[in-house]
Amino acid sequence: MTELNLLPLIGIVIVVFGFALRFNPLLVVCVAGLMTGWAVNINFLSMLETFGEKFMNSRQLASFLLILPVIALLERYGLQQRAKSWVASIKSATTSRILSVYFVVRECSAALGLLSLAGQPQTVRPLLAPMALGAATNVHGTLPKHVQDLISAHAAACDNIAVFFGEDIFIAFGAVLLMDAFLKENGIGGIEPLHIGLWAIPTAIAALIVHLFRLARLESKIYQLMNELDQDSKVELNEELS
């Protein structure tokens, strides 16, 4: 019986401890890869060649990083404030309506494979959340911190839930292809990615209905919280006067 060599697993140990100690993730992964290559006696130049090849093959995955400096510059020059003031000028705009429209558009775009069309860093934080807050401010005036956090959380949830249920409709999505490959490997035939995408449509519609109902309740929740705040303010004012 050959002796089991556990030394190549050193990369896993490095990743676990590196992330636990909060070192630079890129540095941790690179060191883990180099140490794993050394453990299996791969030539150093071959390792560098492999690193370069994998980077070139997946360089498009890092293209979204170019968006972040642009968003930062736009925020520095008042993107959030402009979004709030623009929404405040629309009298019929409410928090639930804005989030509902975004949810529908986001889920439909995800179903078409346009996952990078929007997202948390490039849309939710600089645009959607300020617009939802601006609509609530237009109706209720200055919002307390816990109400602002509630609206921002729902804005982030809109993007996550819409993408989660919408992307499975797109037959070229990685998870759909993974499910198709898993079924075929286990001898379950007759199922194609198109079938998986079609069966994801009822789930996406159900998620749409449920979340639109939640957003409708959000509007009443905001009214309730602001009314409670007004009542507490009146009680404090009466206590001070008495």
HELIX and SHEET records of a PDB file:
HELIX    1   1 LEU A    7  LEU A    9  5                                   3    
HELIX    2   2 ILE A   10  ALA A   20  1                                  11    
HELIX    3   3 PRO A   25  ALA A   39  1                                  15    
HELIX    4   4 PHE A   44  ASN A   57  1                                  14    
HELIX    5   5 ARG A   59  LEU A   66  5                                   8    
HELIX    6   6 ILE A   67  ARG A   76  1                                  10    
HELIX    7   7 LEU A   79  ALA A   88  1                                  10    
HELIX    8   8 THR A   95  ALA A  111  1                                  17    
HELIX    9   9 LEU A  115  LEU A  117  5                                   3    
HELIX   10  10 GLN A  120  LEU A  128  3                                   9    
HELIX   11  11 ALA A  129  HIS A  140  1                                  12    
HELIX   12  12 LYS A  145  GLY A  166  1                                  22    
HELIX   13  13 GLU A  167  ILE A  169  5                                   3    
HELIX   14  14 GLY A  174  GLU A  185  1                                  12    
HELIX   15  15 PRO A  193  LEU A  241  1                                  49    
END                                                                             
